[in-house]
Amino acid sequence: YMDNPLPFPNLMVLQEELKDAFNITYCKDGTEANHSVNMKWTDSYELGVPVIEEPLHQAKSREFEVFAGVTIAEMTANHIQKLVAAGADPRLGRFMSPEARKDPRLLVVHIQSGTYASHVLAPGMIIEKINGRNISNLGAYRSHFVETFFRQPQSGDASWQLETDEGVIFEVLFKEAWDHQKAQIRQSPQFSYLVTPAVKSVVLCNQIEQLLLALKEKNVNEVEAFLSEKFSSLKAAGDTSPEKLRELIEETKEKLGPNLGVFQAAEDQVSSSVGGV
């Protein structure tokens, strides 16, 4: 090495493994500085709207949510290319620049034909707000979906409102849309795709709520306190994913021991009240 400028690709072979750090000296505006770096990729480098190279190995890129006839996914550069090629709004092309792809966004990727949504929304539209709240990723979508389900008034007139970045508003009654989707799921296995993570979270949260009531009724106080505390923590953190909820349910079942029948009674109650999704 003759102390010449180092081509960037050569940084990849300065150490045996990408995770191993090495020292570099760089000059900017006439000032030299030293840094210790490595070449290992981390998620923090990923753009909010990424390019998906291997969908089979990037499970998150295949996630979606369906409700009220609207299928929503986190935007990727792949979506933009496919939609523009299929004749969607060419202005979507603006999201191919790195600056526009910095933050994640929710994208309408499909609309069920014949639904009210098909007269208001279209594939390629960007969802900016849900019920007036800025939401830009599926995690926040799912958390708000669960929150909306459990905050419905007894009259069942809570709304589910989607607003695009251009101000187009789609609004339906949440309970009406939920009941329709529940009926489709129970109608045929071909609608199993409608059992999305958000729907699973609602069912599991309902199961935990029923279990808490059953534990209180049977005076299983220690287990009730454990479940209540853990469940409240998950809701406060906005982490009501099916995986976390199932893990909590399994922990609670282990603590029930001889009172396991309480769990079965709560599960039966959920099957009748939520629909056995």
N, C-alpha and C positions, 0 to 999 in steps of 0.2 A: 504494500500500500504506500503510495508516493505522496500522501497528503493532498491529493486532488479532490475536487468536489465529488461527493459520493452519490451515485444514482439511487433513487428511492428504492427500487426493487432489491438493491443490495442489502438494505436494512433487514430483510427477511432471513439472511444467512449469517448475521453477526453472532448468533448464539445457536446452541444445539436445539433449543426448544423456543417456540414463540413466546412462552410465558416468562422466559428469562430476561431480566433487565440488562440494558447496556447504556453507556453514557454517550451523549451527543453534544456537540457544541454548534450553536447556530448564531447567525448574525442578522440583526434586524435594525434598520435605521442607524447603522454604524455602531451598534452595541452588541457585544458578544454575551451569550449566556449558556450555561450548562444545564442539562436535564438528564435524568435517568428515566428511560422509557422501555416498554416492551411492545411486541407486535401482536399480542393476543387480542382478539376481537371481544368486545363486551356489548351487552344489549344497549348500554347508554349511547353507543355510537350510531344506533339504528335510527333512521328517520321515522317520523310518525306515520308517513305514508311510504312503506318500504317496497322494494322490488322483491318478489317471491321467486327464488330460483328453483327450489325443490318443494312443491306443495306437500308431497307425501311425507317429507321429513320436517315440515313446519306446520304442525297441527293447528296452531293458532290461526294460521291463514285460512283455514277451512271452516272456521266458526261463523255462525250467523244466528239471527233471531227472526222469528216470524210471529206477527200479531196483526190482527185486523186486515189480513190479506197483503201485508207489507213485509217483504224480506229485507233485512238490513244487515250489513257487514261492515267491518272496518275497511276503509279504503286502502287499496294497494295500487301501485303503478300498473300492475297487470290489469286491474279493473278498468283503469282509464283507457289503456290501449284497446282493450276488447270493446268497450262501450263506444268509443269514438269510431272505431272501425265498423261497428254495427249501425252507425247512424245516429248515435246519441248527440246531445249538445256538444258541438266542437269546442266550446269554451272550457270544457273539462281539461283540455290540453294544457291549461295554465298550471295544473297541478303536477306537471312533469318536471318543473324546475325545482331544484333542491330547496330553495327558499320557501316555496309554497308547500313543500312536503314535510316541513319541520314538525308540525303538530298533527296528531291523529285526527281523523274525521270519520263520521258515519255516513255510509252511502246506501241509497236505495238500489238494490241489485235485481229485484224482481217484484212484480205486482201481480197478484192473482186476478185473472181476467174475470169480468162480470161483477166485481166487488165495487163498493163505493170508492175505495182507494184508487181503482183504475181510472176514475174520472177526475181525480185530483192530483195524484202523484205519477211519476214515471221513473223507470230505471235511469240512473245517472244523477238524480237529484241528491243534494247533500243535506242531511239532517243536522240542523244546528241546535235546536231546542226541543225538549220534550216536556210538556206541561209547563212551559215558561222557563225551564232550567237548562242552562248550557250543558250539553252532554256530547262528548266526542269519542267515546270508546265503548265497547260492549260491556266491560265491567261496570261502568257507571249506569249504562242502560239497564242491566239486569238488577242492579241494586235499586234503582228507581222503580222498576217494574214491580218488584216485591213490595216496596214501600207503598205504591199506589194500590195494590191489591188489598193490603191490610188496613189502609186508611179510608177505604170506601165507606160512605155513610150507609146507614141501614136502607135508605131509599134506593141505593144502587145507581145513583145518577152521577157518579164520578166520571170525569171525561179522560180520554187518552188523546193528547194533542201533539202532533208532530209539526214542527215549523222548519222550513228549509232556509238555506242561507240567502235566498232571494225573497223571503217573506211569504211563500206559499204555505197555507195552513190546512192540515188534515186533522179532523177531530171526530171521534166516535165515543159512544158510551162504553166505558171499560167493561162493565159487567156483561153487556150485550155481546161484545166481541169475545170475551172470555168464555161465555156459555156456548157460543157458536164454535169456537175452536175446540172446546172440550167435547162437544157433540161429534165433531169430525174425527177426533182422536179415537173415540169409543166406537165409531161407525166401522172403521176398517183399518187393518195394519198398514195400508198404503199411505195413511196419514201420520205414520209414526214420526216423520220428520218434524211434525208440529210440536213434538215433545222436546222443546229446546231447553237449554240450561236455565233460562228464566222461568219457564213453566215448572221444571223440576224443583227449582228453589222454592216456588210458591207452595208446592205440595209438601215438601220437606219442612218448611217453616210452619205450615198448618199442622203437620204431624207433631212437631215439637210443642206448639201451642196446646194441642189436645192432650199431649202427654203431661204437660205442666198442670193442666186442670185435673187430670186423673191422679197425679201424684199428690196434689193438694187435698183432693177428696179422700184419698186413702191414707193421708197423714204420713206419707213417706217423705218427711221433711228434709232430711239430709241430702237425698238425691234431688229433690225439688230445688233446693238452694244451689246445688252444684250446677244443674241444668240451666236455671234462671240466670245465674251469673255469667256462664259461658255464652249463652244465647244472646244476652244483652251486649256482651263484648263484641260478638261478631256483627251484630246489627249496628253498633256504634262505629265500628271500623268499616262498615259498608261491604263486608266480606261474607255475603250469604250465598256463596257458590255451592253447588250441589256436593262437591267434594268435602268442603269444610263442614257442611251440615250433616252429611252421612257419618263423618268421623265423630262428630259430637254425639250423634244418636248411638253409635256403637259404644262409645265410652260410657254413655248413660246406661245402656243395656247391661254392660259389665257390672256396673255399680248396683243395679237392681237386684241381682241375685235371686232370692226366693220370691221377689215381687215382680218377676218378669211378666206375669199375666197383665199387669197394669199397662205395659207397653202394647201388648196385643189388642187390648180394648181401645187404646188411643188410635192404633193403626186402623182398626175397623171403622172408627168414627170418621177418620179422614177419608176413607174409601167412599163413604156415603155422602159426605158433605162437599168434598172437592171433586169427586168423580172418578176416583181410582186411576188417575193418570199415571 
